[in-house]
Amino acid sequence: KGTAIPGDLAQTVHEFEVRPTAPAGSLAHSTTETFTKVPLTSTLVIGAWTALLRAEGGAAQVETRDLRSELPGASSNRMTGGVQGALRWTSDDGRWQATPAVGVQVAQSAIQGADPTLSPLALPWHAAATLRFTPVESATLSIGTRRATRVPNLQELFADTGAVAGNPTLRPESALSLDCGAALAGERGLLRWAVDLRAFATSATNLIQ
């Protein structure tokens, strides 16, 4: 069956003030960040397979104001969109489960002002695959790999507050990870216990620092 689930319109406003402990006349800024995202999710179940498709679009804006002059400062904006899909297969006996997933995101950022700056169009993609085996009800073995990405935020791209200097040429950072593990659980009377042992390795490129 197929179901379409409209996501909630989520809007979060964060406002904070930076006042350096420096001599009078130093810079002090107030920064307001607004982010809006609209997701849409659809699920399809066919036999042993479950498919999940998710699409979303969003916008973000950061405004910086100089508290000494009370004049409006730089305003940076971002438009984002993305789509991702995942499959989940479960064996007839329920012991094996495989979950591959892949997705791509589009992000375009810009700073407005006397000298407008447009960051490079970002098209980061991510993928993951997990295999789980449950030989008995109390034990699960798993192995998985994942490629994750992160687009630099507006502060990292365009900030200019004295303490932070942005870089509009930053590229999305990516990380490749591999993990495997075993989980055991049980109960005896009123006592319940669980043990999870896991090993993992991660390698990152274009790390934003």
Beta strands, then each sheet from edge to edge (+ up, - down):
strand 1: 2-6
strand 2: 10-18
strand 3: 29-46
strand 4: 49-66
strand 5: 72-90
strand 6: 96-112
strand 7: 117-118
strand 8: 125-136
strand 9: 139-150
strand 10: 173-188
strand 11: 191-205
sheet 1: 1+ 3- 2+
sheet 2: 1+ 3- 4+ 5- 6+ 7-
sheet 3: 1+ 3- 4+ 5- 6+ 8- 9+ 10- 11+
end
